[in-house]
Amino acid sequence: MKEQLYTIPLNDAVNAGDECPFCFVERSLEQDSLDFVLGSCASYMESDVRELTDAQGFCREHFKKMFDYGNTLGNGWILKTHFMKTRNDLDNEIKRFRPGKVSLADKLKGKTASNSIVNWVRAREESCYVCRHSEEIYARYIDTFFVMFKDDENFRSRVAASKGFCITHFGDLCAAADAKLSGPQLDAFYEMIFPLMQKNLDRLQEDVNWLIEKFDYRNADADWKESKDAVQRGMQKLKGGYPADAPLKMKK
């Protein structure tokens, strides 16, 4: 299959030899989003971008990463108008608020009345500009994966020879496979991915086991083999992400 612009990131991810190509893709998407929001392009000064960040806000994790990024002025501008939007929304919620009522029988069953303020807060907690932007593009790369899996034998071979996927992205791929493949292609996908996952989980288990053995004084002079970074790779394989990554900083 001839490489197209939309296939390049997935090819790069598979070629990187990472524990999970989709962790590699997700990290790139997140970093691109942070660079877009706070980087030298100064998109935080664009009214259409600020309308989105004001409305969608940011999750706790991405507020921390935005702080680590280091653009104090950019973060200040984003917070200024996001605070204004939040205060206005809260004022409107308070004006409309009426305590919910619940019967004594329902109280005895542990049921509580619906609370519009609680619902508003929880909706905000689930909304994040960086998460949403990254998730939308990530979904397209899942689609692209299966286009390439169906049409590109070389891509299939490289995936089969890879280190597999983290458990989280393995689940995403299995869910998408059922929707995007059928018949022999679906069978071929599972015939490839199940032993791939089992083999690479075994490999990481061995690395973690040997890391522990290396702390035994009797193994002090033994080779570390592939175990020195087994903790962060093992964490990634089980849950995704890059535990050992340093915070992304603004390029100056």
N, C-alpha and C positions, 0 to 999 in steps of 0.2 A: 504494500500500500504506500503510495507516494506521500511523503510527509507534507501536511498542511499546517497552516498557522495554528489551527485549533488543536492539532495533535502534538505539537512541539512540547508543551509543558508535561504531558503524560509520558512522552518518550524520554524526556530529561529525568523525570521522577523515577522511572524504571531503571534507567541507565545509572542513576546515582548509587545503586547498590545499598539503599537504605533498608531499615527493618520494615518500612511500610511506605510504598510510593504515595499513598494518599495522605499520610502524615506530611510528607514532603510537599505535596500540592497545597494542603491546608496552611502550612506554615508560610509558604510563598504568598498565598491569597491574603492571609492576615497581615503580613508585613507590607504588602502592596496597599492594603486598605489604610493602615496606619500612616504610611508615607503619603497617601493621597489626602488624608484628613489633616495631617499636621506638618507635612514636609515642605520642601522649598517651593512647591507649586502654589502654596498658600490658598488651597481650596476652601479653607475655613473662612476666607473673606468673601466667598461667592454666596450670594443670597440663596440660590437654589440648594446648595449643599447644606447651608445652615438651617434651612427650613426642614430638611430631612433629619439632621442631627438634633435639632430642637424637638422634633416630634418623636423620634425613635429613641433618643438618648443612648446610653451605653451601659453595659453590664459592669459589675464590680471588677471582673477580671480585666476588661478592656480599659476601664478607667485607670487601673494600676499600670497597664502597659502604656497608656497614653502619658501618664506621669513619668514613667521610666524613660520614655522617648525623649523627653527633655525640652520641648518647645513651650516654655512658660507662657509667652504671649499668646501663642495659638490656643493653648488650653484655656487661657483666661478668656479669650473671645468666645470660644465655644461654650464655656460655662456661663458667661454673662447672659446670653440670649436663651440658653437652655433653662437657666434659673427663672428667667422671666416667664417662659412658657409653662414651666412646672408650677410656679406660683399662681399663674392665672388659672390653670387647670384645677389646682387644688382649691382655689377660692370658689370656682364654679361647683366642684363636687361638694364642698361644705354647704353652699347655699341650697343644693338639692337634697342634702342628706336628711333622711328620716330613719330613726331606729327601727329595725325590723322587729316583727313580732313572731313569737313562736309559742305554741300551746304548751301547757304543763306536761301533757302526755309526751310531746316530742322532746321536751327538755329532759324528761326522765329517760328517754331513749338516747340521750347524748346529742340530739340534733340542735343546731343553732340557726338563728335567722340569717338570711342573706344580708350582707353589709356592703353597701356601695363603695365606701371608702376602702375597705379591704380589697374589694374587686379591682378598684382603680390602682391601688398600690401593686397588687400582684400582676396586673397587666403590664405595668411599667417594668417590673422586675424581669419579665420575659422579653422585653424589647431592647434591642441593641443594634445600632447602625452597623458596626463592624461585623457582628455575628450575622446579621441579615444579608449584608453585601457578600460576605464570604460564602455563606450557605447557598445563595442563589447561583454563584459561579461554580461552587463545588458540585452542585447537582448537574450542571452541564458537563463537568468532567466525568461524572459517573456515566452519563449518556455516551460520552465520547469513548470511554473505556470499552463499552460493549459494541460500539461501531467498529472499533479497532480489533476487538476480540473476534468478531464475526468475519472481518474482511482482510485481516493482516496476519498471515501465518508467522512472520518474523516476530511480530509483537507477542503473539501467543507463546512462542518459544522462549522469548526473553522473560515473560511473566512466569512461565513454568520453571525457569532456572533462577528466579529471584529468591529473596529471603521471605517472601510471602507478605502478609499484611498484619497490622495490629488487629486485635479481636473486634474493636469497634468498627473499623472500616471493612473487615471481613463480613460483619453482619450487614452493613450497607450494601455490599456487593451481592450478597446472597438474596437480599430483598429485591434488589433491582434486577437480578438475573431472572427471577421468576416472572417479572413483568416484561422483560425485553428479549428473552430467549425462549425457545420451545424445541421439543423433539430432540434430535441428535445434538444440536448446539447446546441445549441446556444440560444434557447428559455429559457432554464433553467438558463443560465448565466445571461441574461438580467433580468429575473424575480428575480434573487438574487441581482444583483448589483445595479439596479435602486433604489429600496426601501432602500437598505443599505446606498447608498450615500445620499438620501433625509433625512433619519433618523439622520445621523450623522452630516450633515450640520445644521439641526434644533438644534441638541444638542449643537454644537459650537456657533450657533447664540445666544442661550439662555445664554451660558457662557459669551460671549462678552457683551450681554445686561446687565447681572447682574454685571459684572465688572464695567460698567459705573455707574450703580445704587449705587454701593458701595461707590462711591465718593460723593454721596449725604450725608450730615451730618446726615440726619434722619436714614440712614442705617449704621452708623459708628459701631454700636455694633452687627450688623447682621452677620451671618455666610458667609464666602466667597464662600461657596459651592465648585464648581470645577473651579472657575473663576480666580484664582490668576495667572495662566499661560495662560490665554485665548488668549492674544495677539500673543504670539509666536506660539501657536497651531493653531490659526485662520489663521495666515500668512502661516503656513505650509500647512494647508488644502487647501488654495486657490491657492498656487503656488509651493508647495513642498519645501524640504530642512528643515534646522534647524536654524532659525534666532538666537536662544539663545545659540547656541553652542560656546564654547570657541575655539580659534585657536588650531589646532592639533600641538603638540610640539614633537620634537625628543626625544625618550626615551634615557636617558643617563645612 
